[in-house]
Amino acid sequence: MRPASVDISVDKRGDAWRVALVLTLALTLARLVALFLTPLELYPDEAQYWLWSRDLAFGYYSKPPMLAWLIGLTTAIGGDGEAWVRLSSPLLHAGTGLILFEVGRRLHGPRVGLWSAVFYALMPGVQLSAGVASTDAPLLFFAALGLLAYVAFLAGPSMRLAAACGLAVGAAFLSKYAALYILLGVGLHLIWSPQARTCWTWGRALGAVAGLALVAAPNLVWNALNDFSTVSHTADNANWRWDDLFHPVEMIEFLASQLMVLGPVPFVLLILGAFAALRARASTPEADRLLLSLAVPPVLLVTVQALLSRANANWAVIAYAPAVVLVAAWLLRDHRPRLLWGAIAFQALVAVMVLVLAIWPPLADRIGLGGAFKRVRGWETSAHRILDAAEAQGPRTVVAADDRFLFNSLAYYGRDRLAGDDAPILRMWVREASANNQAEATSPLTPELGDRVLLASTEVRFRHEFVADFASFSGWRDVSVRLDPSRTRDVAVGLGRGFAPRPRDPVTGLPTPP
């Protein structure tokens, strides 16, 4: 695949590589400093991933295992502090940017490689993801590795490179099932590119499939042995209701959110460039065909998903590894330095703001952005107030949470107090007929433990159902936590006795009326 013609001022690979490496290392160092200085607590999903890492397996209720394995590694090195739980994310993002440098260099030359790395490093979605424990970081790392292997394969097809493609996609699959978009993108590329089709033989295709199967198989076996819980949970996230299928506002909100995931200029260019390529299909350069085939399907399909139901802002993030290379190539090919520097300046400003606010959250309160941090504050105080109330009831009091966020945060921030023979026993109240999350599946409250239970609640709307599963209840006591000058988290506790869950409706699975 020949590189497209571009104006290269950094015309040596070594020069461009050194600049990309220095910039990546400097930004990663800044992120690591912020990671170890921030007072922001673990988001409850991060606490859940930490909890999974205490019991390493080939799968978990709602996610594949890669992130739990990474947290297990980093916390084994440095301990269970928040920074060590999150440590793999900035390191993986640094690696991803450098891999994309090489992708850009191979497709278009050193200058595009450099700007690909810069666009990725400063992508707003990466700014946020680098500061939390998230499945997006390993997904993007292995997806970028798979992209590099595929670019190398197209330049010099071999069984070894075909297998490398499969292995990388398999590792991405173990990070997040969104890796399957890669297969769709490769299929689209083969349809669009006769040159790509000539690279594949049946033997090479089997080699790629074998590599993918080898890595993905343990998780598939785990799912088969656990009622396909992760697959079912992922499918349930679609949440399609045939009587309520069209949500244009959700679609618009999703598309608007992508401006602050990829960045305003890159995202608009991606959309406009995709339409232009569609109109000029036959004349689209080979490198553009490859990158568009991998970038467009996730954005398009998640946009449709948002229209039919809802979509989180990061559900199409796998598209943006190839997208940053594509956008960098377009900007340089079309000689648009002002647009390029404007995009970089805006995203660099976002990066600085994220780092400053992470280190000094009170500034966010002062400028009206405190709500952005409400989900990473107050959990430690909540956990200790609840455990204080449990210990006041005597040894081995059962604590039952009515919300998985509360359960996960209690498990993490109460980890020392929940250890020992006389420590409180943490359990999860199961509201419906069957488990809907990992806590309900692995640590349900049962009648055998229901003689004396401290109910811990953040779900005001379900409290009457929670209480109705007990023979007697002492009443709620408020232990709410202030998050910032204008927000609190509503938390209440109360002592219940005689846990005997009421029947659940056989159709809906919900509790029958008390």
Secondary structure, 3 states (H helix, E strand, C coil): CCCCCCCCCCCCHHHHHHHHHHHHHHHHHHHHHHHHHCCCCCCHHHHHHHHHHCCCCCCCCCCCCHHHHHHHHHHHHHCCCHHHHHCHHHHHHHHHHHHHHHHHHHHHCHHHHHHHHHHHHCCHHHHHHCCCCCCHHHHHHHHHHHHHHHHHHHHCCCHHHHHHHHHHHHHHHCCCHHHHHHHHHHHHHHHHCHHHHCCCCHHHHHHHHHHHHHHHHHHHHHHHHCCCHHHHHHHHCCCCCCCCCCCHHHHHHHHHHHCCCCCHHHHHHHHHHHHHHHHCHHHCCHHHHHHHHHHHHHHHHHHHHHHHCCCCCCCCHHHHHHHHHHHHHHHHHCCCHHHHHHHHHHHHHHHHHHHHHHHCHHHHHHCCCHHHHHHHCCHHHHHHHHHHHHHHCCCCCEEEECCHHHHHHHHHHCCCCCCCCCCCEEEECCCCCCCCCHHHHHCECCHHHCCEEEEEECCHHHHHHHHHCEEEECCCEECCEEEECCEEECCEEEEEEEECCCCECCCCCCECCC
